[in-house]
Amino acid sequence: MLRQQLQQKLQQKLSPAQIQVIKMLEIPTLELEERIRQEIEENPVLEEGSENAETNDDQDTNQADEADSNDDFDLDEYMSDDDIPDYKLIASNVSRDDKHEDIPFSAGFTFHEHLIDQVGLLHLNDQQRKLVEYIIGNIDEEGYLRRDAGSMADDIVFQAGVETNDDEMKQLIKIVQQLDPAGVGAANLQECLQLQLERKEPSEPVKNARRIISDYFEEFSKKHYDKIIRSMSMTEESLKDALAEITRLNPKPGNAWGGNVLEKSFSTIVPDFIIENDNGVISVQLNNSNVPELRINSTYNEMFEDYTNNKSNQTREMKDAVMFVKQKIDAARWFINAIRQRQQTLLTTMTAIVDFQREFFLEGDETYLKPMVLKDIADITGYDISTISRVSNSKYVQTEFGIFPVKFFFSESMTNDSGEEISTREIKKIMQECIDEEDKRNPLNDDRLVEVLKEKGYLIARRTAAKYREQLNIPVARLRKEI
């Protein structure tokens, strides 16, 4: 049964300008430069330029008044402000004489191109070449071939119409495994290490290493060295030599290329903030050295002048053109305003962080870091916690002690045995020092770590100790064992 009814709803929706500001907050400086250049290419109204552009407000106002009597939008709003103020605010540490240089990209082979380039040196017929290139295409960025010969043989029949069988694919996989780097095309870590050891000169340590990987890989991976010594009837010194040969191998042979060259270029860290200490006076600056100043292109005033002064030219087509330009000017203003708000928000937030962690920026010692969470900075700046989170995400700070991610300065708080509130980062630093100084033959497990920290005045649970150890990327005690 159909029924009609009236309903009222109250909803909150973000405007396009607000969405643009939020997106601008999330991106780091390097991506901001690319985003600005992309916007300049897409919007002809937007251009690079300083804030000292020439204006003629009286003429623009008269034209706008004349246009108001004929049209349903105010041209004065778009013609009297072709001079956009500098959005860099007081934190600008560059001048108009500074050069805006594009970041150069390095050129070179990708990992898969390097492999295919070697195929040209092999004596293969056309079908074999196609199959080998298909096999290489299935190798992941780490250099592993994680698909079996049967599934690849079935797929290439349907995809390329190339007839083959499992035996032929297995033979061609062995050919691929002979390419450089050593270990490429392996199905798993054990096979990868075996392939690399086969290319080494057959010395005594290498022979032992081959046998360990072939027959005692599980004991090796779990560091049960005592079992290996007993089973292979070898000395501890011989085991050390064999393990030294294994540790020189590359468990991820494809990582030497780092994937696509362009992707690798974008991994460069560019600091978003620059912190300077002048005899105890700390200053915060935004890294805007390659961020161009923006303004509205003044040449579009000619279209408005022609439209307002020439009555015979006020056709429907001309009005549509003027409305199109109006939309582009709106988009340009939103973009410039989003950048202005981004710079102001970043500067305010980072200044609050520096004031909160002033002792660290003066001394550079992690133990001076105070417990600080997003809410602390949100309360100081008046921004929402989500805004502080966006500011701290993927942003970096350059100090005289090095470059740090903004998230580095945030940490939870704990209470020591004297009732003093301390940062969890201090506990992690003590834990790292304890593990660095431990006896590698008998490394500290999590229970022992808790006891050592308790002796130093830090009361934490075993689960907490395990969590901090994992956050420090430290393996469990069994995997830290050495001989």
ChimeraX attribute file (.defattr): number of C-alpha atoms within 10 A of each C-alpha:
attribute: neighborCount
match mode: 1-to-1
recipient: residues
	/A:1	2
	/A:2	3
	/A:3	4
	/A:4	5
	/A:5	4
	/A:6	4
	/A:7	5
	/A:8	5
	/A:9	4
	/A:10	4
	/A:11	5
	/A:12	5
	/A:13	7
	/A:14	9
	/A:15	8
	/A:16	11
	/A:17	15
	/A:18	13
	/A:19	12
	/A:20	17
	/A:21	19
	/A:22	19
	/A:23	12
	/A:24	23
	/A:25	25
	/A:26	19
	/A:27	18
	/A:28	19
	/A:29	25
	/A:30	18
	/A:31	13
	/A:32	17
	/A:33	17
	/A:34	14
	/A:35	14
	/A:36	21
	/A:37	16
	/A:38	11
	/A:39	16
	/A:40	16
	/A:41	12
	/A:42	11
	/A:43	15
	/A:44	15
	/A:45	23
	/A:46	24
	/A:47	20
	/A:48	15
	/A:49	17
	/A:50	16
	/A:51	16
	/A:52	11
	/A:53	14
	/A:54	9
	/A:55	14
	/A:56	12
	/A:57	14
	/A:58	10
	/A:59	13
	/A:60	22
	/A:61	17
	/A:62	15
	/A:63	21
	/A:64	22
	/A:65	14
	/A:66	16
	/A:67	20
	/A:68	15
	/A:69	10
	/A:70	12
	/A:71	12
	/A:72	8
	/A:73	14
	/A:74	16
	/A:75	24
	/A:76	20
	/A:77	13
	/A:78	21
	/A:79	26
	/A:80	19
	/A:81	16
	/A:82	23
	/A:83	20
	/A:84	19
	/A:85	18
	/A:86	17
	/A:87	21
	/A:88	20
	/A:89	12
	/A:90	11
	/A:91	16
	/A:92	15
	/A:93	12
	/A:94	14
	/A:95	9
	/A:96	11
	/A:97	6
	/A:98	10
	/A:99	11
	/A:100	11
	/A:101	9
	/A:102	9
	/A:103	12
	/A:104	7
	/A:105	11
	/A:106	9
	/A:107	9
	/A:108	12
	/A:109	13
	/A:110	16
	/A:111	25
	/A:112	20
	/A:113	13
	/A:114	15
	/A:115	20
	/A:116	18
	/A:117	12
	/A:118	12
	/A:119	18
	/A:120	10
	/A:121	8
	/A:122	11
	/A:123	9
	/A:124	12
	/A:125	8
	/A:126	9
	/A:127	12
	/A:128	16
	/A:129	17
	/A:130	15
	/A:131	22
	/A:132	20
	/A:133	16
	/A:134	16
	/A:135	21
	/A:136	23
	/A:137	14
	/A:138	16
	/A:139	20
	/A:140	17
	/A:141	19
	/A:142	18
	/A:143	27
	/A:144	24
	/A:145	22
	/A:146	13
	/A:147	14
	/A:148	13
	/A:149	19
	/A:150	14
	/A:151	11
	/A:152	18
	/A:153	22
	/A:154	16
	/A:155	12
	/A:156	17
	/A:157	13
	/A:158	10
	/A:159	8
	/A:160	11
	/A:161	10
	/A:162	16
	/A:163	12
	/A:164	17
	/A:165	14
	/A:166	15
	/A:167	12
	/A:168	13
	/A:169	21
	/A:170	15
	/A:171	12
	/A:172	18
	/A:173	21
	/A:174	12
	/A:175	14
	/A:176	23
	/A:177	20
	/A:178	16
	/A:179	17
	/A:180	13
	/A:181	18
	/A:182	22
	/A:183	31
	/A:184	29
	/A:185	30
	/A:186	24
	/A:187	16
	/A:188	14
	/A:189	16
	/A:190	16
	/A:191	17
	/A:192	23
	/A:193	24
	/A:194	21
	/A:195	19
	/A:196	21
	/A:197	21
	/A:198	14
	/A:199	11
	/A:200	11
	/A:201	10
	/A:202	12
	/A:203	10
	/A:204	12
	/A:205	19
	/A:206	20
	/A:207	16
	/A:208	21
	/A:209	25
	/A:210	23
	/A:211	15
	/A:212	21
	/A:213	20
	/A:214	14
	/A:215	13
	/A:216	18
	/A:217	16
	/A:218	13
	/A:219	15
	/A:220	15
	/A:221	12
	/A:222	11
	/A:223	17
	/A:224	15
	/A:225	19
	/A:226	12
	/A:227	13
	/A:228	20
	/A:229	14
	/A:230	10
	/A:231	10
	/A:232	14
	/A:233	9
	/A:234	12
	/A:235	11
	/A:236	14
	/A:237	10
	/A:238	15
	/A:239	21
	/A:240	16
	/A:241	15
	/A:242	21
	/A:243	18
	/A:244	14
	/A:245	18
	/A:246	22
	/A:247	10
	/A:248	8
	/A:249	16
	/A:250	17
	/A:251	20
	/A:252	17
	/A:253	22
	/A:254	24
	/A:255	14
	/A:256	13
	/A:257	18
	/A:258	15
	/A:259	17
	/A:260	14
	/A:261	16
	/A:262	14
	/A:263	10
	/A:264	13
	/A:265	15
	/A:266	13
	/A:267	9
	/A:268	9
	/A:269	15
	/A:270	17
	/A:271	22
	/A:272	21
	/A:273	22
	/A:274	17
	/A:275	21
	/A:276	17
	/A:277	13
	/A:278	9
	/A:279	7
	/A:280	10
	/A:281	8
	/A:282	15
	/A:283	13
	/A:284	18
	/A:285	20
	/A:286	22
	/A:287	20
	/A:288	20
	/A:289	15
	/A:290	17
	/A:291	19
	/A:292	19
	/A:293	19
	/A:294	24
	/A:295	25
	/A:296	24
	/A:297	19
	/A:298	17
	/A:299	10
	/A:300	18
	/A:301	16
	/A:302	11
	/A:303	13
	/A:304	24
	/A:305	16
	/A:306	15
	/A:307	20
	/A:308	22
	/A:309	13
	/A:310	10
	/A:311	10
	/A:312	9
	/A:313	13
	/A:314	17
	/A:315	11
	/A:316	9
	/A:317	10
	/A:318	15
	/A:319	15
	/A:320	12
	/A:321	15
	/A:322	18
	/A:323	14
	/A:324	12
	/A:325	19
	/A:326	20
	/A:327	13
	/A:328	18
	/A:329	22
	/A:330	15
	/A:331	18
	/A:332	23
	/A:333	20
	/A:334	17
	/A:335	20
	/A:336	23
	/A:337	18
	/A:338	22
	/A:339	21
	/A:340	18
	/A:341	18
	/A:342	23
	/A:343	21
	/A:344	17
	/A:345	18
	/A:346	22
	/A:347	21
	/A:348	17
	/A:349	21
	/A:350	23
	/A:351	19
	/A:352	18
	/A:353	20
	/A:354	18
	/A:355	12
	/A:356	19
	/A:357	18
	/A:358	17
	/A:359	16
	/A:360	18
	/A:361	22
	/A:362	20
	/A:363	12
	/A:364	15
	/A:365	12
	/A:366	16
	/A:367	17
	/A:368	18
	/A:369	23
	/A:370	23
	/A:371	20
	/A:372	18
	/A:373	17
	/A:374	19
	/A:375	16
	/A:376	16
	/A:377	23
	/A:378	18
	/A:379	12
	/A:380	13
	/A:381	17
	/A:382	12
	/A:383	15
	/A:384	13
	/A:385	16
	/A:386	13
	/A:387	18
	/A:388	23
	/A:389	19
	/A:390	17
	/A:391	24
	/A:392	23
	/A:393	16
	/A:394	17
	/A:395	22
	/A:396	21
	/A:397	22
	/A:398	19
	/A:399	18
	/A:400	13
	/A:401	13
	/A:402	8
	/A:403	16
	/A:404	14
	/A:405	17
	/A:406	21
	/A:407	17
	/A:408	13
	/A:409	20
	/A:410	22
	/A:411	18
	/A:412	14
	/A:413	17
	/A:414	18
	/A:415	15
	/A:416	17
	/A:417	12
	/A:418	8
	/A:419	8
	/A:420	9
	/A:421	14
	/A:422	20
	/A:423	21
	/A:424	21
	/A:425	23
	/A:426	21
	/A:427	21
	/A:428	16
	/A:429	14
	/A:430	17
	/A:431	19
	/A:432	16
	/A:433	11
	/A:434	15
	/A:435	18
	/A:436	11
	/A:437	10
	/A:438	13
	/A:439	13
	/A:440	15
	/A:441	12
	/A:442	13
	/A:443	20
	/A:444	22
	/A:445	16
	/A:446	19
	/A:447	13
	/A:448	13
	/A:449	21
	/A:450	22
	/A:451	17
	/A:452	17
	/A:453	17
	/A:454	15
	/A:455	11
	/A:456	13
	/A:457	13
	/A:458	20
	/A:459	19
	/A:460	17
	/A:461	15
	/A:462	16
	/A:463	12
	/A:464	13
	/A:465	22
	/A:466	19
	/A:467	13
	/A:468	19
	/A:469	19
	/A:470	12
	/A:471	10
	/A:472	13
	/A:473	9
	/A:474	14
	/A:475	11
	/A:476	15
	/A:477	15
	/A:478	16
	/A:479	13
	/A:480	18
	/A:481	17
	/A:482	13
	/A:483	13
